[in-house]
Structure formats: C-alpha cells, structure tokens
C-alpha cells in the first residue's frame, strides 16, 4: 500500500483548497474568492484500496504584512521540509507576477519530488496554457507538469495517480473512513469564518477571527456559541449590519452547513467583539490557534 504526505502550495487564491475538496469528494477546507482564506494547514486524508495520502493544504505564500502573515508564510514554507511530495499550483503565466518565482526559489532548495499543476484551465486561453506549460517543463524541476480544473474535477484523478507513484509502500496513518484529523470545533469555526468572508466587504475579512466559546452536543441538538473578532470598532458595525441583518445572514448560512456536517439540528449564537490589531499580537494569535502556545 502506498502511503505518505503531500503538500499543496502556491500563491494565495490559486485553488489549493478547492483541489483538496475535489480530491476528497467533500468539503473540509473553506473556499472563497478572497486571497489568504486559508490560515492554518488543513490536512485531508484520501484513502482507497491501494493507497492512503495525507494532503496538506497550506496558506498562500505571500509577502507578509503582519505577524499573522509571517506565521502563515512560515507554515507554508516549512511544509516543504515535512512531506514526501509537493504539488505546486499556479493559475497564470509566469509573466504575471513575482509570487511564483519566490515559491520556485524555495522549491529549488529541497530534494522533495514535485508536481507542477496549472489550475483553472477551463478559464485559461490555450496559448497561455502552452506558454505556462513550456516554461515550467523547461525548468527540469518537476516530475510532471499538468493542467487541471479543480472546480470542475478535470484531470484530478490523473493527478492523484501521479502523486501515488511518488510515494513508497508503508502503513496506513489513519482509519480508512477518516477524511481529516481536525476536530469538529475547528471545522465549525472555519465554516463561520467562510460565511463572514462571503458576506463582508473587502476591507473587513482578513481582520476577523472566530473563536468557539461553547460547544454542547446533544442527541438531537448541538448548541454553539461563537465570537467573531474584528480589529476596529467601525468594522463591528459592518459585521452586524443594519438592524443586525448582516450577522443574522452569516449565522443562518453557517448554521445550515454546520447541520450538514454534524447531522443534528444546530442552535448557533454569534457575538461580535473588537480586539484591536490582533493580527500583530503574539498573545492573540496564540489564543486563536495560529501559533504554538
């Protein structure tokens, strides 16, 4: 049986979490059209008859602007040292930004087998795909260069087969029915944060964090109290919305998805609090689970 760990890396918003969800056939990583949606390493466990692969979805590698950004960047880069293979995702021509060059420099420092994936080929003109393919193929750095559409599932099975070929035989790390090693409380907090990202204006999302304050499970009802933290008093008003409409919409959307996850009815109560400049506070980052305590 082939087993091992495969890291998924790339710039923000190239489709890393979408790929992980496509591989697993269910949603364990939140996805939005906003960069840096993923803040923690999300581990997804793919198991079939001949293999078990633990995929690690990492935050998008970018130039940090605060302590949270530095933590996210360090986490993604460190993944390169801890896995058996790496999937590097790009979604545009190498001419379009320096971010991919930064990731390439990091990849050149490791002997870990690497796959280059060109994502979003359903939206990419053929000439851009060819230019991108030829560039990365010419580097001689990757065991395979291939195009996929994670959103549509195109060529995801081929990617899986090649990832398997890079791994060695070994024992299973997790039970066959397990798709992630993250606790339900973590996934619930991420669902709430995803709905907030989708509902709020661009200037607010990266300044929010979600903390589960109470999680009480019953046979037919799960009661959850959660707090959405923001960095500015003005943002609190935006999150609440006129007459509380915005926070009610976030709560309603989150509750429906959480009920599907837990298989019970859910009573979800959301609060909004201000913690100024928490993204540059080591204590706050630790409390929110973004650094080691």
C-alpha positions in Angstrom: 0.0 0.0 0.0 1.4 3.4 -1.0 1.2 5.9 1.9 2.7 9.4 2.5 2.2 13.1 3.0 1.8 15.5 0.1 1.9 19.3 0.5 -0.2 21.6 -1.7 1.5 25.0 -2.0 1.1 28.1 -4.2 0.3 31.8 -4.1 -3.0 33.0 -2.5 -6.2 32.2 -4.4 -4.8 29.7 -6.9 -7.3 27.0 -5.9 -5.4 24.9 -3.3 -8.4 24.4 -1.0 -10.7 23.7 -4.0 -8.3 21.0 -5.1 -8.2 19.4 -1.7 -12.0 19.3 -1.5 -12.1 17.8 -5.1 -9.7 15.1 -4.2 -11.7 14.1 -1.0 -15.1 14.4 -2.6 -16.3 16.5 0.3 -15.7 19.9 1.8 -13.2 20.1 4.6 -11.4 23.4 3.6 -13.2 26.7 3.2 -13.0 28.4 -0.1 -13.8 32.0 -1.2 -12.6 34.3 -4.0 -10.6 36.3 -1.4 -6.8 35.7 -1.1 -5.4 34.2 2.1 -8.7 32.5 3.0 -6.7 29.5 4.4 -4.8 30.4 7.6 -3.9 27.0 9.0 -2.6 23.9 7.4 -5.6 21.8 6.6 -5.0 18.0 6.5 -7.2 15.9 4.2 -6.9 12.2 4.2 -7.5 10.3 0.9 -7.9 6.6 1.2 -8.5 4.0 -1.5 -7.8 0.3 -2.0 -4.1 0.7 -2.7 -3.1 3.9 -1.0 -3.6 6.5 1.7 -2.4 10.0 1.0 -2.5 12.8 3.6 -2.8 16.0 1.7 -1.7 19.2 3.5 -3.4 22.4 2.2 -1.3 25.4 3.2 -1.9 29.1 3.4 -1.0 31.0 0.2 2.7 32.1 0.1 2.8 35.9 0.0 4.8 38.8 1.3 3.7 39.2 5.0 2.3 42.5 6.2 1.8 41.5 9.9 2.6 38.7 12.4 -0.3 36.6 11.2 1.0 36.9 7.6 4.5 35.9 8.8 3.1 32.9 10.6 1.1 31.8 7.6 4.1 32.2 5.2 6.4 30.3 7.6 3.9 27.4 7.9 3.6 27.0 4.2 7.3 27.1 3.5 8.0 24.6 6.4 5.6 22.2 4.8 8.2 21.7 2.0 10.5 20.0 4.6 8.0 17.7 6.1 6.2 16.0 3.2 7.1 13.2 0.8 6.0 15.1 -2.3 4.8 18.6 -3.2 2.1 19.9 -5.5 2.8 23.4 -6.6 -0.3 25.1 -8.1 -0.2 28.1 -10.5 -3.1 29.6 -12.4 -1.5 32.1 -14.7 1.5 32.8 -17.0 4.9 33.1 -15.1 5.0 36.7 -16.6 2.1 37.8 -14.4 3.7 38.0 -11.1 6.8 37.5 -8.9 5.0 35.4 -6.3 5.5 32.2 -8.2 9.2 33.0 -8.6 9.5 33.2 -4.8 7.9 29.8 -4.4 10.2 28.4 -7.1 13.3 29.6 -5.2 12.0 27.7 -2.1 11.3 24.6 -4.1 14.8 24.5 -5.6 16.2 24.2 -2.1 14.6 20.9 -1.4 15.0 17.4 -3.0 11.3 16.5 -2.4 9.6 15.2 -5.5 7.5 18.0 -7.1 4.4 18.2 -9.4 3.5 21.4 -11.2 -0.2 21.9 -11.6 -1.7 24.5 -13.8 -5.1 25.1 -12.4 -8.2 26.8 -13.9 -7.6 25.5 -17.4 -11.3 25.8 -18.0 -10.8 29.6 -18.0 -7.3 29.8 -19.5 -6.7 30.5 -23.2 -4.8 27.7 -25.0 -1.9 29.9 -25.8 -1.4 31.0 -22.2 -1.6 27.3 -21.1 1.0 26.3 -23.6 3.3 29.2 -22.6 2.9 28.3 -18.9 3.4 24.6 -19.5 6.5 25.0 -21.7 8.1 27.4 -19.1 7.7 25.0 -16.1 8.5 21.9 -18.2 11.7 23.6 -19.3 12.9 24.1 -15.7 13.5 20.4 -15.2 12.4 20.8 -11.6 9.1 18.8 -11.7 8.4 15.1 -12.2 5.3 16.1 -14.1 3.6 19.3 -15.4 -0.1 19.0 -16.0 -3.2 21.1 -16.3 -6.4 20.7 -14.2 -9.6 22.3 -13.3 -10.1 21.7 -9.6 -13.5 23.3 -9.6 -14.8 21.0 -12.4 -12.7 18.0 -11.3 -10.9 17.8 -14.6 -7.7 15.7 -14.6 -7.9 15.4 -10.7 -7.8 11.6 -11.0 -4.7 11.8 -13.2 -3.0 14.0 -10.6 -3.9 11.5 -7.9 -2.3 8.6 -9.8 0.9 10.5 -10.3 1.0 11.5 -6.7 0.7 7.9 -5.7 3.6 7.0 -8.0 5.9 9.3 -6.0 5.2 7.6 -2.6 6.6 4.4 -1.1 4.9 1.5 0.5 4.0 1.9 4.1 1.4 1.5 6.9 -1.9 3.5 7.0 -1.7 6.5 9.3 -5.4 6.9 9.8 -8.6 4.8 9.8 -10.0 4.4 6.3 -13.2 6.3 7.0 -11.4 9.4 8.3 -11.1 12.4 6.0 -9.4 15.0 8.3 -7.7 14.9 11.7 -9.1 18.3 12.6 -11.7 18.4 15.4 -15.3 19.4 14.7 -14.9 22.6 16.7 -12.1 23.7 14.3 -14.2 23.0 11.2 -17.2 24.7 12.6 -15.1 27.9 13.3 -13.8 27.8 9.8 -17.4 27.5 8.4 -18.4 30.6 10.3 -15.3 32.4 9.1 -16.0 31.4 5.5 -19.6 32.8 5.6 -18.3 36.0 7.1 -15.7 36.3 4.3 -18.5 35.8 1.8 -20.9 38.4 3.4 -18.5 41.2 4.3 -16.8 44.0 2.4 -13.2 43.6 1.2 -11.7 45.8 4.0 -13.0 43.6 6.8 -12.4 39.8 6.1 -8.7 39.5 6.8 -9.2 41.3 10.1 -11.6 38.8 11.5 -11.1 35.7 13.6 -13.6 33.2 15.0 -13.4 31.6 18.4 -15.8 28.9 19.6 -16.7 29.7 23.2 -19.2 26.9 23.8 -19.9 23.6 22.0 -22.6 21.5 23.6 -23.6 18.3 21.8 -27.0 16.6 22.4 -28.7 13.7 20.7 -30.9 16.0 18.5 -29.5 19.4 19.1 -26.0 21.0 19.2 -25.7 24.4 20.8 -22.8 26.5 19.7 -21.7 29.9 20.9 -19.1 31.7 18.8 -17.5 35.1 18.7 -16.3 36.9 15.6 -13.4 39.2 16.5 -12.6 42.2 14.4 -9.8 44.9 14.7 -11.8 48.1 14.5 -14.9 49.5 16.1 -16.1 50.6 12.7 -15.8 47.0 11.4 -18.1 45.8 14.2 -20.9 47.8 12.8 -20.3 46.5 9.3 -20.4 42.9 10.6 -23.6 43.4 12.5 -25.3 45.3 9.6 -28.3 47.5 9.8 -30.7 46.1 12.4 -28.4 43.1 12.8 -29.2 41.8 9.3 -25.6 41.0 8.3 -24.8 38.9 11.3 -28.1 37.1 11.0 -27.3 36.2 7.4 -23.8 34.9 8.4 -25.3 32.9 11.2 -28.1 31.4 9.0 -25.7 30.3 6.2 -23.2 28.9 8.7 -25.9 27.0 10.7 -27.2 25.2 7.6 -23.8 24.0 6.7 -22.9 23.0 10.2 -26.1 21.0 10.5 -25.0 19.0 7.4 -21.6 18.5 9.0 -22.8 17.3 12.4 -26.0 15.6 11.3 -28.1 17.3 14.0 -30.1 20.5 14.4 -27.9 23.4 15.5 -28.6 26.4 17.7 -25.9 28.9 16.7 -25.4 32.1 18.6 -22.9 34.6 17.3 -21.3 37.6 19.0 -19.0 40.3 17.7 -16.1 41.8 19.7 -13.3 44.2 18.9 -9.7 43.2 19.6 -7.6 46.0 18.0 -4.6 44.9 15.9 -4.9 41.3 16.9 -3.0 40.2 13.8 0.1 41.8 15.2 -0.4 40.4 18.8 1.5 37.3 19.6 -0.9 36.6 22.5 -4.0 37.0 20.4 -2.5 34.8 17.6 -1.8 32.1 20.2 -5.3 32.3 21.6 -6.9 32.0 18.2 -4.7 28.9 17.4 -2.4 30.5 14.8 0.8 29.9 16.8 2.2 27.5 19.3 1.2 28.3 22.9 
